[in-house]
Amino acid sequence: MQKKKYITPVVTKIVLDNSISLVMMTPNPPPPDRGGTQKSNDTPFQSPFGDKPFG
C-alpha cells in the first residue's frame, strides 16, 4: 500500500470584513483594599510653606 503525497494548500485571495470587530469584554476588578484610615476630603490642602512659597 502506497501513501498519497500531501499537497499543500495555496491561499489565492484574502477578503477581510472590517464591519465586525471583536472586543474582549471582561468586568473591571474591584479596586484594591488599601486598609488603614481614610482621609476626609472636607478640608482643603494646607501648604506646609504657609504664605511663603519657597522662602
Protein Blocks (a to p, Z undefined) as FASTA:
>chain_A
ZZddddddddfbdcddfkbccdddddddddddeehadddfkbccddfklmafkZZ
